[in-house]
Amino acid sequence: MSITIQHAKENLCAAHIHALAGMAGTAMALRYVHDYGVDGQFDPVIVRNKRRHVCGFSLPFQAKATTKWEVIDNHIVYNLESKTYNDIVCRSEAESTLLLVLLCLPKDQLLWHRIDQGFTTLQHCCYYDILKGDPVENEKSTKRIKIPVDQVLTPSVLVELLDAEKARREGQVL
């Protein structure tokens, strides 16, 4: 018996995120049960007293994987569930930033993952955004979001986002 298409997409999204975190030298945890609007978090690793430790400046994320996206005017356009949008934009400034990670898969399922003797390829990429705005009243609707096409989540971008989150949170300390 095979898993659902949605679960296959989620597994591929997790694979992309694991690969990104590994190449960024960052610890990462996924929540598989009771995510409550947060699918996981990236944790920077620092060296303290000659030992590696996860530092206290995590960056939580909400991950989505879809074939229902398009590029319009140099933006990835996607209809995000309003409840997910609200989970992201309703966080207070005192809370950790909640990063949206969107894996945009090819429409043809046969292109999602390719294996050859010399390589394994996960098709397309993850985009990221830190959504801002007013919550949507009807949580049974969707909110059209636009992510600039240059906001590809790469290992170096992930490190920059973690550094920015640390600086933001350190700036809150009096």
C-alpha positions as CSV (number, residue, x, y, z in Angstrom):
1,M,0.0,0.0,0.0
2,S,1.4,3.4,-0.9
3,I,1.3,6.6,1.1
4,T,-0.8,9.6,-0.1
5,I,0.5,12.1,-2.6
6,Q,0.4,14.7,0.1
7,H,2.5,12.6,2.4
8,A,5.0,12.0,-0.4
9,K,5.3,15.8,-0.9
10,E,5.8,16.3,2.9
11,N,8.6,13.7,2.9
12,L,10.3,15.4,-0.1
13,C,10.0,18.7,1.7
14,A,11.6,17.2,4.8
15,A,14.4,15.8,2.7
16,H,15.1,19.3,1.2
17,I,15.1,20.8,4.7
18,H,17.3,18.1,6.1
19,A,19.8,18.7,3.2
20,L,19.7,22.4,3.7
21,A,20.3,22.2,7.4
22,G,23.1,19.7,7.0
23,M,24.9,21.9,4.4
24,A,24.4,25.0,6.6
25,G,26.0,23.1,9.6
26,T,22.8,23.7,11.6
27,A,20.8,21.3,13.8
28,M,17.2,20.8,12.7
29,A,14.2,19.1,14.3
30,L,11.0,18.2,12.6
31,R,7.8,17.7,14.5
32,Y,5.8,14.8,13.2
33,V,3.1,14.7,15.8
34,H,1.0,17.7,17.1
35,D,2.8,20.4,15.3
36,Y,0.3,23.2,16.3
37,G,1.4,25.4,13.4
38,V,5.1,24.9,13.7
39,D,6.6,22.0,11.7
40,G,10.1,22.2,13.1
41,Q,13.0,24.5,13.9
42,F,16.6,25.2,12.9
43,D,19.1,25.5,15.7
44,P,22.5,27.1,15.3
45,V,25.3,25.0,16.8
46,I,28.2,26.8,18.6
47,V,31.4,25.7,20.1
48,R,31.6,26.4,23.8
49,N,34.4,25.0,26.1
50,K,35.6,22.9,23.1
51,R,32.2,21.2,22.8
52,R,29.4,21.8,20.3
53,H,26.1,23.0,21.7
54,V,22.8,24.0,20.3
55,C,22.6,27.7,21.1
56,G,19.3,29.3,22.3
57,F,18.4,31.2,19.1
58,S,16.2,28.8,17.3
59,L,14.3,29.7,14.2
60,P,11.0,27.8,13.9
61,F,9.4,27.1,10.5
62,Q,6.2,26.1,8.9
63,A,6.9,23.9,5.8
64,K,4.6,23.4,2.8
65,A,5.1,21.4,-0.4
66,T,3.0,22.0,-3.4
67,T,2.7,21.6,-7.2
68,K,0.1,24.4,-7.2
69,W,2.4,27.4,-7.7
70,E,3.3,29.7,-10.5
71,V,5.8,32.5,-11.3
72,I,4.2,35.9,-11.9
73,D,6.2,39.1,-12.2
74,N,9.3,37.5,-10.6
75,H,7.3,36.2,-7.6
76,I,6.3,32.7,-6.6
77,V,2.5,32.9,-6.2
78,Y,0.8,30.4,-4.0
79,N,-2.5,30.1,-2.2
80,L,-1.7,29.4,1.4
81,E,-4.4,28.2,3.8
82,S,-5.6,31.2,5.8
83,K,-5.2,29.4,9.1
84,T,-1.5,28.8,8.3
85,Y,-1.1,32.4,7.2
86,N,-2.7,33.6,10.5
87,D,-0.4,31.3,12.5
88,I,2.5,33.1,11.0
89,V,1.4,36.8,11.0
90,C,-0.3,36.7,14.4
91,R,2.9,36.2,16.3
92,S,4.0,39.1,18.5
93,E,7.3,40.8,18.2
94,A,8.4,39.1,21.4
95,E,8.0,35.7,19.9
96,S,10.4,33.9,17.7
97,T,10.1,34.6,14.0
98,L,8.1,31.9,12.2
99,L,9.6,31.2,8.8
100,L,7.5,29.9,5.9
101,V,9.4,27.3,3.9
102,L,7.6,26.5,0.6
103,L,8.8,23.6,-1.6
104,C,7.7,24.2,-5.2
105,L,7.6,20.8,-6.9
106,P,7.2,20.2,-10.6
107,K,3.6,19.4,-11.6
108,D,4.8,16.0,-13.1
109,Q,5.3,13.7,-10.1
110,L,7.9,11.7,-12.1
111,L,10.2,14.7,-11.9
112,W,10.2,15.2,-8.2
113,H,13.1,12.9,-7.4
114,R,15.7,11.4,-9.7
115,I,18.4,8.8,-8.9
116,D,21.4,7.9,-11.0
117,Q,24.6,6.1,-10.0
118,G,26.4,9.5,-9.7
119,F,23.7,11.6,-8.0
120,T,20.4,12.0,-6.4
121,T,18.4,15.1,-7.4
122,L,15.5,16.6,-5.5
123,Q,13.7,18.7,-8.1
124,H,13.1,22.4,-7.8
125,C,13.8,24.2,-4.5
126,C,12.4,25.7,-1.3
127,Y,11.5,29.4,-1.1
128,Y,11.2,31.2,2.2
129,D,9.3,34.2,3.5
130,I,8.6,35.9,6.8
131,L,5.0,36.9,6.3
132,K,3.6,40.2,7.7
133,G,0.1,41.5,7.5
134,D,-3.3,41.4,9.0
135,P,-4.9,38.1,9.9
136,V,-7.6,36.7,7.6
137,E,-11.0,36.4,9.2
138,N,-12.2,33.4,7.3
139,E,-9.8,30.6,8.3
140,K,-11.5,28.2,5.8
141,S,-10.2,30.3,2.9
142,T,-6.8,30.8,1.3
143,K,-4.5,33.8,1.2
144,R,-2.6,34.5,-2.0
145,I,1.0,35.1,-1.1
146,K,3.9,36.3,-3.3
147,I,7.4,35.3,-2.6
148,P,10.2,37.0,-4.6
149,V,11.9,34.4,-6.8
150,D,15.3,35.3,-5.4
151,Q,14.2,34.1,-1.9
152,V,15.5,30.6,-2.5
153,L,16.4,28.9,0.8
154,T,20.0,27.9,0.5
155,P,22.5,26.9,3.2
156,S,24.1,30.4,3.2
157,V,20.7,32.1,3.4
158,L,19.7,29.9,6.3
159,V,22.8,31.0,8.2
160,E,21.9,34.6,7.5
161,L,18.4,34.1,8.7
162,L,19.6,32.5,11.9
163,D,22.1,35.4,12.5
164,A,19.3,37.9,11.9
165,E,17.0,36.1,14.3
166,K,19.7,36.1,16.9
167,A,20.4,39.8,16.4
168,R,16.7,40.6,16.6
169,R,16.2,38.7,19.8
170,E,19.4,40.1,21.4
171,G,18.1,43.6,20.5
172,Q,15.0,42.9,22.7
173,V,17.1,42.4,25.8
174,L,17.3,45.5,28.0
